[in-house]
Amino acid sequence: MDACEKVKALLEAPLSKLGYSLYDVSLAKEKDGLTLHLVVDRDDPISLDDIVKVSDFLNPLLDKEDPIESPYTLDVSSLGAEKPLAIDKLERYVGRYVNIHLSNPYKGENTLEGTLMEVTDSLKLEVQDKSRKKVIVIPVKDVDKARLAIKF
């Protein structure tokens, strides 16, 4: 088992109890030495205070178990404001502003942005059409990728 697999095995359960999931683990050699990069996620937005809380929670676990033999710097981050969304979990994001990429275009458009209104076998998306809003319905099977988006 390599170092990243050891870290993942060590941290997944404790992070889950704290309400987070471990999205990615990587170990990189950088100019200042080794850096252990951890990317955490949860359904709710993650603030800087959350990152500090997670870092403070993980540091003692990593120090105690010592899964990496060399000295390293711990870097904890989130997926960010425009994180990718699992298509089978879109219903968790009803009411949020999203970017949807389609495998079958809707009226010639492959990418749509709007507020996710409902998810069943299809999704209802409130989009801006020139100066007014309209609700469109798209089959979920046509959704190729989805991510949160920032509304300007």
C-alpha positions in Angstrom: 0.0 0.0 0.0 1.5 3.3 -1.0 1.5 6.5 1.2 -1.6 8.0 -0.4 -3.6 4.8 0.1 -2.5 4.6 3.7 -3.6 8.2 4.3 -7.0 7.6 2.6 -7.6 4.4 4.7 -6.7 6.3 7.8 -8.8 9.4 7.2 -12.0 8.4 5.4 -13.9 7.2 8.5 -13.0 10.0 10.9 -13.7 12.6 8.2 -17.1 11.0 7.5 -18.0 11.2 11.2 -17.1 14.9 11.0 -19.5 15.3 8.1 -17.0 15.5 5.2 -15.8 13.1 2.5 -12.2 12.7 1.2 -12.4 13.6 -2.5 -8.7 13.3 -3.3 -5.3 12.5 -1.8 -2.0 13.3 -3.4 1.6 13.6 -2.4 3.7 16.0 -4.4 7.4 16.9 -4.3 7.7 20.6 -4.4 10.5 23.1 -4.1 10.0 23.3 -0.3 9.8 19.5 0.1 6.9 17.1 0.2 3.3 18.3 0.4 0.3 16.1 1.2 -2.7 17.5 -0.6 -6.1 16.5 0.7 -9.3 17.7 -1.0 -12.4 17.4 1.1 -16.1 17.8 0.2 -19.6 17.9 1.6 -23.0 18.9 0.3 -23.0 22.3 2.1 -20.5 25.0 1.1 -17.1 24.8 2.8 -15.7 27.9 4.3 -12.1 28.8 5.3 -13.1 28.1 8.9 -14.2 24.6 7.9 -10.8 24.0 6.2 -9.0 25.1 9.5 -11.4 22.8 11.5 -10.6 19.8 9.2 -6.8 20.6 9.3 -6.8 20.8 13.1 -8.8 17.6 13.3 -6.5 15.6 10.9 -3.1 16.8 12.1 -3.1 14.7 15.3 -4.3 11.6 13.5 -1.6 11.9 10.9 1.1 12.6 13.6 0.0 9.6 15.6 -0.2 7.1 12.7 2.7 8.6 10.7 1.7 7.1 7.3 4.4 9.1 5.4 8.0 8.4 6.4 9.5 11.7 5.2 8.6 15.2 6.6 5.8 16.9 4.7 3.5 19.9 4.7 -0.3 19.3 5.0 -2.4 21.2 2.5 -6.2 20.8 3.0 -8.6 22.3 0.4 -12.1 22.0 -0.9 -13.4 21.5 -4.5 -14.3 25.2 -4.5 -17.3 27.3 -5.4 -17.8 25.6 -8.8 -17.3 22.0 -7.7 -18.3 19.1 -10.0 -21.6 17.4 -9.1 -22.4 13.7 -9.3 -25.4 13.4 -11.7 -27.0 10.8 -9.5 -26.9 13.2 -6.6 -28.3 16.3 -8.3 -31.4 16.4 -6.1 -29.2 17.5 -3.2 -28.6 20.7 -5.1 -32.2 21.8 -5.7 -32.4 25.6 -5.3 -28.7 26.1 -6.2 -27.3 27.7 -9.3 -25.7 25.1 -11.6 -23.9 24.6 -14.9 -25.2 21.7 -16.9 -23.4 20.2 -19.9 -25.6 18.1 -22.2 -24.8 15.1 -24.4 -27.9 16.0 -26.5 -28.2 19.8 -27.1 -31.3 21.7 -25.9 -32.4 24.1 -28.7 -28.8 24.0 -30.0 -27.1 24.6 -26.6 -24.8 22.1 -25.0 -24.3 24.1 -21.9 -27.0 25.7 -19.7 -26.8 27.6 -16.4 -29.6 28.3 -14.1 -31.3 27.5 -10.8 -32.0 23.8 -10.3 -35.8 23.6 -9.5 -36.5 19.9 -9.4 -34.9 16.5 -10.2 -36.8 13.4 -11.1 -36.3 11.5 -14.4 -35.8 15.0 -15.8 -34.6 18.2 -14.2 -36.3 21.5 -14.2 -33.9 24.4 -14.6 -34.8 28.1 -14.3 -32.7 29.9 -16.9 -32.4 33.6 -17.9 -33.7 34.1 -21.4 -32.8 37.7 -22.4 -34.6 39.8 -19.9 -36.9 37.2 -18.4 -36.7 33.9 -16.6 -38.1 30.6 -17.9 -38.2 27.1 -16.7 -37.0 24.3 -19.0 -37.2 20.6 -18.6 -34.3 18.3 -19.6 -34.1 14.5 -19.3 -31.5 13.6 -16.7 -30.1 11.0 -19.2 -29.1 13.9 -21.4 -26.9 15.4 -18.7 -23.2 14.7 -19.4 -21.6 16.8 -16.6 -22.8 19.1 -13.9 -21.1 21.6 -11.5 -22.1 24.4 -9.2 -21.8 27.8 -10.8 -21.4 31.4 -9.7 -24.3 33.7 -10.7 -23.1 37.1 -11.9 
